[in-house]
Amino acid sequence: MNRHFTCEDIFRLLSGYIDNELDTLMREIVEEHIKECERCLSLLHTIEKTIAISRETHRKKKVPKKVVNRVYYELRIRYKR
């Protein structure tokens, strides 16, 4: 592929890159770009860190069993057929 990818192009691809949704060629393009571009590499690390923090935060928070049961029974009552 002869097209030059700008940082904006790479920004649009980072989500797919992180989620492993890019084909091999596009993945290689992103990897080559971030080897040479500190700005895009920094953005990639920031996104990955944000995802990790978000996952950790949500993993620690548990909905109390009492609340889960209450919602479950309310839904059963409202949508019982």
N, C-alpha and C positions, 0 to 999 in steps of 0.2 A: 504494500500500500504506500503510495507516494505522497499522500496527503500529510501536511504538517499539522500536528495537533497542538492547539494552544492550551494554556492553563485552563481556560474556561471549558474546553472540550474535555479535558481530564477531570475537572470538577464534576461534570455531568456523569462521568463513568465511575466515579469512586464508589458510589453505593453498590452498583453491580459488581465492582471489583471485590469489595468487602464481603458481599453476599455470595461470591463465587458464581456469579451468573453470566460472566462474560465468556465469549468463546476464546480459544487459545490465542488467536491473533490480537484481539483487543486487549487481552490480559497482558500480552507481551508489550504492546504499545504503552499501556499504563506503566508497567514496570520499568521500561526504558526511560520514560519521561521522568518518573520520580527518582531515578538514579541521578539525573542531571538537574532536577529542579527542587531546591530546598523548600520553596513555598508550597508546592504540591505535596511533598513528603510530609511537611509539617501539618498540613491540613488532613492528610490521611491518618497520621498519628493522633491528631485531635479528635477526629471522628471515632476512631477505634477506642480511644480512652473514654469518650462520652458514652459509647455503647456499653463498655465494660462497667462503668460507674452506674449507669442506668439499670443494668441487669443485676448488679450487686444490691442496689437500693431496693429494687422490687422483690428480690429474693428474700430479703430480711423482713419485709412487711408481710405479715399474715393477717388475713381477715379472721376475726374471732369466729369460732364455731357457732356461737349463738346467732351471729349476724347471718352467716351462711344458711343456717337452718331456717331462720325467719324469712329470708328472701325466697328460699326454695318453697316453703309452704305458701307464701303469698302468691307466687307464680302458679303453683298447683291449683289454688283456689280460684284465681282469676281466669286461668286458661283451661280449666277442667272441662272436658266435653262429655 
